[in-house]
Amino acid sequence: MNDELLNENDLENTEVLLTLSLPFDMHHSLWYWASQVKNCSIEQIAIDAIDDYLNEKFNF
């Protein structure tokens, strides 16, 4: 059980580091592309991502 949690945390930390290491322009381009595909604002995508994270982590 602890090994599984450690592996999940390592994966999440890696994803965060990879995301933060993207150049700003690439970061902005990815958000913009996502907003076009989902046909909504960048702010709404961020809100949805936060909601998904909270739901997954804390079962809201």
Biopython code that builds the backbone (N, CA, C, O; Angstrom):
import numpy as np
from Bio.PDB.StructureBuilder import StructureBuilder

atoms = [
    (1, "MET", "N", (0.831, -1.199, 0.000)),
    (1, "MET", "CA", (0.000, 0.000, 0.000)),
    (1, "MET", "C", (0.869, 1.254, 0.000)),
    (1, "MET", "O", (0.646, 2.156, -0.808)),
    (2, "ASN", "N", (1.847, 1.324, 0.886)),
    (2, "ASN", "CA", (2.724, 2.490, 0.934)),
    (2, "ASN", "C", (3.515, 2.650, -0.355)),
    (2, "ASN", "O", (3.743, 3.768, -0.816)),
    (3, "ASP", "N", (3.934, 1.522, -0.940)),
    (3, "ASP", "CA", (4.668, 1.581, -2.203)),
    (3, "ASP", "C", (3.792, 2.165, -3.312)),
    (3, "ASP", "O", (4.257, 2.954, -4.135)),
    (4, "GLU", "N", (2.511, 1.765, -3.323)),
    (4, "GLU", "CA", (1.601, 2.285, -4.344)),
    (4, "GLU", "C", (1.429, 3.790, -4.171)),
    (4, "GLU", "O", (1.448, 4.534, -5.152)),
    (5, "LEU", "N", (1.261, 4.244, -2.925)),
    (5, "LEU", "CA", (1.096, 5.673, -2.664)),
    (5, "LEU", "C", (2.352, 6.442, -3.060)),
    (5, "LEU", "O", (2.274, 7.523, -3.644)),
    (6, "LEU", "N", (3.499, 5.876, -2.739)),
    (6, "LEU", "CA", (4.759, 6.525, -3.084)),
    (6, "LEU", "C", (4.878, 6.660, -4.598)),
    (6, "LEU", "O", (5.271, 7.711, -5.105)),
    (7, "ASN", "N", (4.537, 5.594, -5.316)),
    (7, "ASN", "CA", (4.627, 5.636, -6.775)),
    (7, "ASN", "C", (3.667, 6.660, -7.365)),
    (7, "ASN", "O", (4.019, 7.376, -8.302)),
    (8, "GLU", "N", (2.439, 6.734, -6.813)),
    (8, "GLU", "CA", (1.481, 7.728, -7.291)),
    (8, "GLU", "C", (2.004, 9.137, -7.038)),
    (8, "GLU", "O", (1.910, 10.004, -7.906)),
    (9, "ASN", "N", (2.556, 9.363, -5.843)),
    (9, "ASN", "CA", (3.080, 10.692, -5.516)),
    (9, "ASN", "C", (4.259, 11.048, -6.400)),
    (9, "ASN", "O", (4.376, 12.190, -6.844)),
    (10, "ASP", "N", (5.128, 10.093, -6.659)),
    (10, "ASP", "CA", (6.270, 10.340, -7.546)),
    (10, "ASP", "C", (5.796, 10.722, -8.935)),
    (10, "ASP", "O", (6.330, 11.643, -9.553)),
    (11, "LEU", "N", (4.785, 10.004, -9.426)),
    (11, "LEU", "CA", (4.257, 10.297, -10.755)),
    (11, "LEU", "C", (3.659, 11.690, -10.794)),
    (11, "LEU", "O", (3.914, 12.447, -11.731)),
    (12, "GLU", "N", (2.865, 12.041, -9.786)),
    (12, "GLU", "CA", (2.259, 13.370, -9.746)),
    (12, "GLU", "C", (3.332, 14.452, -9.659)),
    (12, "GLU", "O", (3.244, 15.467, -10.350)),
    (13, "ASN", "N", (4.333, 14.248, -8.824)),
    (13, "ASN", "CA", (5.412, 15.232, -8.708)),
    (13, "ASN", "C", (6.146, 15.388, -10.028)),
    (13, "ASN", "O", (6.525, 16.498, -10.402)),
    (14, "THR", "N", (6.348, 14.293, -10.732)),
    (14, "THR", "CA", (7.014, 14.347, -12.027)),
    (14, "THR", "C", (6.177, 15.137, -13.020)),
    (14, "THR", "O", (6.704, 15.957, -13.773)),
    (15, "GLU", "N", (4.852, 14.885, -13.019)),
    (15, "GLU", "CA", (3.966, 15.618, -13.927)),
    (15, "GLU", "C", (4.000, 17.111, -13.624)),
    (15, "GLU", "O", (4.026, 17.932, -14.540)),
    (16, "VAL", "N", (4.001, 17.461, -12.347)),
    (16, "VAL", "CA", (4.036, 18.870, -11.957)),
    (16, "VAL", "C", (5.342, 19.497, -12.414)),
    (16, "VAL", "O", (5.342, 20.589, -12.982)),
    (17, "LEU", "N", (6.455, 18.817, -12.172)),
    (17, "LEU", "CA", (7.754, 19.362, -12.568)),
    (17, "LEU", "C", (7.849, 19.516, -14.076)),
    (17, "LEU", "O", (8.388, 20.508, -14.566)),
    (18, "LEU", "N", (7.332, 18.543, -14.816)),
    (18, "LEU", "CA", (7.366, 18.643, -16.276)),
    (18, "LEU", "C", (6.521, 19.812, -16.755)),
    (18, "LEU", "O", (6.910, 20.535, -17.673)),
    (19, "THR", "N", (5.365, 19.995, -16.132)),
    (19, "THR", "CA", (4.489, 21.104, -16.512)),
    (19, "THR", "C", (5.150, 22.433, -16.195)),
    (19, "THR", "O", (5.129, 23.349, -17.017)),
    (20, "LEU", "N", (5.740, 22.549, -15.003)),
    (20, "LEU", "CA", (6.364, 23.806, -14.611)),
    (20, "LEU", "C", (7.610, 24.110, -15.440)),
    (20, "LEU", "O", (8.004, 25.267, -15.581)),
    (21, "SER", "N", (8.224, 23.066, -15.985)),
    (21, "SER", "CA", (9.449, 23.280, -16.751)),
    (21, "SER", "C", (9.173, 23.707, -18.195)),
    (21, "SER", "O", (10.095, 24.079, -18.920)),
    (22, "LEU", "N", (7.898, 23.653, -18.613)),
    (22, "LEU", "CA", (7.583, 24.095, -19.973)),
    (22, "LEU", "C", (7.851, 25.586, -20.099)),
    (22, "LEU", "O", (7.597, 26.343, -19.162)),
    (23, "PRO", "N", (8.357, 26.010, -21.233)),
    (23, "PRO", "CA", (8.519, 27.450, -21.447)),
    (23, "PRO", "C", (7.150, 28.132, -21.402)),
    (23, "PRO", "O", (6.134, 27.521, -21.732)),
    (24, "PHE", "N", (7.134, 29.394, -20.993)),
    (24, "PHE", "CA", (5.866, 30.109, -20.843)),
    (24, "PHE", "C", (5.059, 30.083, -22.137)),
    (24, "PHE", "O", (3.849, 29.856, -22.110)),
    (25, "ASP", "N", (5.718, 30.312, -23.261)),
    (25, "ASP", "CA", (4.998, 30.340, -24.539)),
    (25, "ASP", "C", (4.324, 29.009, -24.831)),
    (25, "ASP", "O", (3.192, 28.973, -25.313)),
    (26, "MET", "N", (5.014, 27.922, -24.541)),
    (26, "MET", "CA", (4.438, 26.603, -24.786)),
    (26, "MET", "C", (3.268, 26.367, -23.840)),
    (26, "MET", "O", (2.227, 25.845, -24.237)),
    (27, "HIS", "N", (3.453, 26.760, -22.582)),
    (27, "HIS", "CA", (2.398, 26.643, -21.589)),
    (27, "HIS", "C", (1.152, 27.373, -22.073)),
    (27, "HIS", "O", (0.048, 26.830, -22.049)),
    (28, "HIS", "N", (1.347, 28.609, -22.512)),
    (28, "HIS", "CA", (0.228, 29.424, -22.979)),
    (28, "HIS", "C", (-0.407, 28.801, -24.210)),
    (28, "HIS", "O", (-1.632, 28.789, -24.334)),
    (29, "SER", "N", (0.398, 28.291, -25.111)),
    (29, "SER", "CA", (-0.124, 27.671, -26.332)),
    (29, "SER", "C", (-0.973, 26.449, -26.012)),
    (29, "SER", "O", (-2.027, 26.246, -26.616)),
    (30, "LEU", "N", (-0.518, 25.637, -25.065)),
    (30, "LEU", "CA", (-1.282, 24.445, -24.692)),
    (30, "LEU", "C", (-2.631, 24.823, -24.081)),
    (30, "LEU", "O", (-3.656, 24.222, -24.401)),
    (31, "TRP", "N", (-2.619, 25.822, -23.203)),
    (31, "TRP", "CA", (-3.876, 26.283, -22.600)),
    (31, "TRP", "C", (-4.789, 26.845, -23.680)),
    (31, "TRP", "O", (-5.991, 26.582, -23.677)),
    (32, "TYR", "N", (-4.225, 27.617, -24.601)),
    (32, "TYR", "CA", (-5.025, 28.220, -25.670)),
    (32, "TYR", "C", (-5.626, 27.130, -26.556)),
    (32, "TYR", "O", (-6.810, 27.179, -26.890)),
    (33, "TRP", "N", (-4.814, 26.156, -26.929)),
    (33, "TRP", "CA", (-5.293, 25.050, -27.752)),
    (33, "TRP", "C", (-6.422, 24.318, -27.040)),
    (33, "TRP", "O", (-7.442, 23.998, -27.651)),
    (34, "ALA", "N", (-6.239, 24.051, -25.748)),
    (34, "ALA", "CA", (-7.275, 23.355, -24.980)),
    (34, "ALA", "C", (-8.555, 24.176, -24.934)),
    (34, "ALA", "O", (-9.650, 23.620, -25.017)),
    (35, "SER", "N", (-8.431, 25.483, -24.803)),
    (35, "SER", "CA", (-9.623, 26.329, -24.735)),
    (35, "SER", "C", (-10.370, 26.300, -26.068)),
    (35, "SER", "O", (-11.599, 26.373, -26.087)),
    (36, "GLN", "N", (-9.647, 26.197, -27.176)),
    (36, "GLN", "CA", (-10.294, 26.141, -28.487)),
    (36, "GLN", "C", (-11.000, 24.803, -28.688)),
    (36, "GLN", "O", (-12.106, 24.745, -29.225)),
    (37, "VAL", "N", (-10.348, 23.739, -28.253)),
    (37, "VAL", "CA", (-10.927, 22.404, -28.412)),
    (37, "VAL", "C", (-12.182, 22.263, -27.551)),
    (37, "VAL", "O", (-13.193, 21.724, -28.001)),
    (38, "LYS", "N", (-12.110, 22.747, -26.318)),
    (38, "LYS", "CA", (-13.254, 22.634, -25.410)),
    (38, "LYS", "C", (-14.270, 23.757, -25.624)),
    (38, "LYS", "O", (-15.349, 23.752, -25.031)),
    (39, "ASN", "N", (-13.913, 24.713, -26.473)),
    (39, "ASN", "CA", (-14.784, 25.841, -26.781)),
    (39, "ASN", "C", (-15.209, 26.586, -25.514)),
    (39, "ASN", "O", (-16.385, 26.896, -25.326)),
    (40, "CYS", "N", (-14.250, 26.862, -24.668)),
    (40, "CYS", "CA", (-14.519, 27.649, -23.469)),
    (40, "CYS", "C", (-13.256, 28.429, -23.107)),
    (40, "CYS", "O", (-12.218, 28.285, -23.753)),
    (41, "SER", "N", (-13.358, 29.245, -22.080)),
    (41, "SER", "CA", (-12.240, 30.113, -21.727)),
    (41, "SER", "C", (-11.125, 29.346, -21.021)),
    (41, "SER", "O", (-11.341, 28.275, -20.453)),
    (42, "ILE", "N", (-9.941, 29.920, -21.075)),
    (42, "ILE", "CA", (-8.799, 29.352, -20.371)),
    (42, "ILE", "C", (-9.099, 29.294, -18.873)),
    (42, "ILE", "O", (-8.734, 28.331, -18.199)),
    (43, "GLU", "N", (-9.759, 30.321, -18.364)),
    (43, "GLU", "CA", (-10.103, 30.352, -16.938)),
    (43, "GLU", "C", (-11.006, 29.185, -16.577)),
    (43, "GLU", "O", (-10.834, 28.577, -15.521)),
    (44, "GLN", "N", (-11.969, 28.861, -17.439)),
    (44, "GLN", "CA", (-12.891, 27.747, -17.158)),
    (44, "GLN", "C", (-12.141, 26.424, -17.142)),
    (44, "GLN", "O", (-12.441, 25.552, -16.327)),
    (45, "ILE", "N", (-11.164, 26.264, -18.039)),
    (45, "ILE", "CA", (-10.367, 25.036, -18.053)),
    (45, "ILE", "C", (-9.601, 24.903, -16.738)),
    (45, "ILE", "O", (-9.523, 23.813, -16.173)),
    (46, "ALA", "N", (-9.032, 26.012, -16.247)),
    (46, "ALA", "CA", (-8.297, 25.984, -14.981)),
    (46, "ALA", "C", (-9.238, 25.620, -13.839)),
    (46, "ALA", "O", (-8.885, 24.811, -12.981)),
    (47, "ILE", "N", (-10.427, 26.206, -13.819)),
    (47, "ILE", "CA", (-11.408, 25.905, -12.763)),
    (47, "ILE", "C", (-11.790, 24.429, -12.825)),
    (47, "ILE", "O", (-11.850, 23.759, -11.794)),
    (48, "ASP", "N", (-12.050, 23.920, -14.034)),
    (48, "ASP", "CA", (-12.403, 22.506, -14.193)),
    (48, "ASP", "C", (-11.274, 21.598, -13.716)),
    (48, "ASP", "O", (-11.524, 20.580, -13.071)),
    (49, "ALA", "N", (-10.028, 21.967, -14.036)),
    (49, "ALA", "CA", (-8.876, 21.157, -13.623)),
    (49, "ALA", "C", (-8.756, 21.132, -12.102)),
    (49, "ALA", "O", (-8.475, 20.085, -11.519)),
    (50, "ILE", "N", (-8.964, 22.270, -11.461)),
    (50, "ILE", "CA", (-8.906, 22.332, -9.995)),
    (50, "ILE", "C", (-10.034, 21.497, -9.399)),
    (50, "ILE", "O", (-9.813, 20.750, -8.446)),
    (51, "ASP", "N", (-11.237, 21.617, -9.949)),
    (51, "ASP", "CA", (-12.373, 20.821, -9.474)),
    (51, "ASP", "C", (-12.084, 19.332, -9.595)),
    (51, "ASP", "O", (-12.341, 18.569, -8.665)),
    (52, "ASP", "N", (-11.545, 18.914, -10.755)),
    (52, "ASP", "CA", (-11.216, 17.501, -10.961)),
    (52, "ASP", "C", (-10.194, 17.030, -9.935)),
    (52, "ASP", "O", (-10.324, 15.939, -9.380)),
    (53, "TYR", "N", (-9.176, 17.853, -9.684)),
    (53, "TYR", "CA", (-8.141, 17.494, -8.723)),
    (53, "TYR", "C", (-8.731, 17.320, -7.321)),
    (53, "TYR", "O", (-8.450, 16.337, -6.635)),
    (54, "LEU", "N", (-9.554, 18.288, -6.909)),
    (54, "LEU", "CA", (-10.162, 18.212, -5.578)),
    (54, "LEU", "C", (-11.089, 17.006, -5.462)),
    (54, "LEU", "O", (-11.099, 16.322, -4.439)),
    (55, "ASN", "N", (-11.857, 16.748, -6.498)),
    (55, "ASN", "CA", (-12.756, 15.588, -6.491)),
    (55, "ASN", "C", (-11.976, 14.295, -6.355)),
    (55, "ASN", "O", (-12.370, 13.399, -5.608)),
    (56, "GLU", "N", (-10.862, 14.200, -7.082)),
    (56, "GLU", "CA", (-10.060, 12.987, -7.062)),
    (56, "GLU", "C", (-9.360, 12.800, -5.719)),
    (56, "GLU", "O", (-9.344, 11.697, -5.171)),
    (57, "LYS", "N", (-8.782, 13.876, -5.191)),
    (57, "LYS", "CA", (-7.984, 13.774, -3.977)),
    (57, "LYS", "C", (-8.825, 13.700, -2.709)),
    (57, "LYS", "O", (-8.480, 12.983, -1.770)),
    (58, "PHE", "N", (-9.932, 14.444, -2.684)),
    (58, "PHE", "CA", (-10.679, 14.579, -1.441)),
    (58, "PHE", "C", (-12.123, 14.106, -1.557)),
    (58, "PHE", "O", (-12.917, 14.288, -0.634)),
    (59, "ASN", "N", (-12.461, 13.503, -2.686)),
    (59, "ASN", "CA", (-13.806, 12.973, -2.916)),
    (59, "ASN", "C", (-14.897, 13.996, -2.660)),
    (59, "ASN", "O", (-15.892, 13.706, -1.996)),
    (60, "PHE", "N", (-14.704, 15.203, -3.195)),
    (60, "PHE", "CA", (-15.731, 16.239, -3.054)),
    (60, "PHE", "C", (-16.903, 15.916, -3.961)),
    (60, "PHE", "O", (-17.881, 16.663, -3.996)),
]
sb = StructureBuilder()
sb.init_structure("model")
sb.init_model(0)
sb.init_chain("A")
sb.init_seg("    ")
for serial, (resi, resn, name, xyz) in enumerate(atoms, 1):
    if name == "N":
        sb.init_residue(resn, " ", resi, " ")
    sb.init_atom(name, np.array(xyz, "f"), 0.0, 1.0, " ", f" {name:<3s}", serial, name[0])
structure = sb.get_structure()
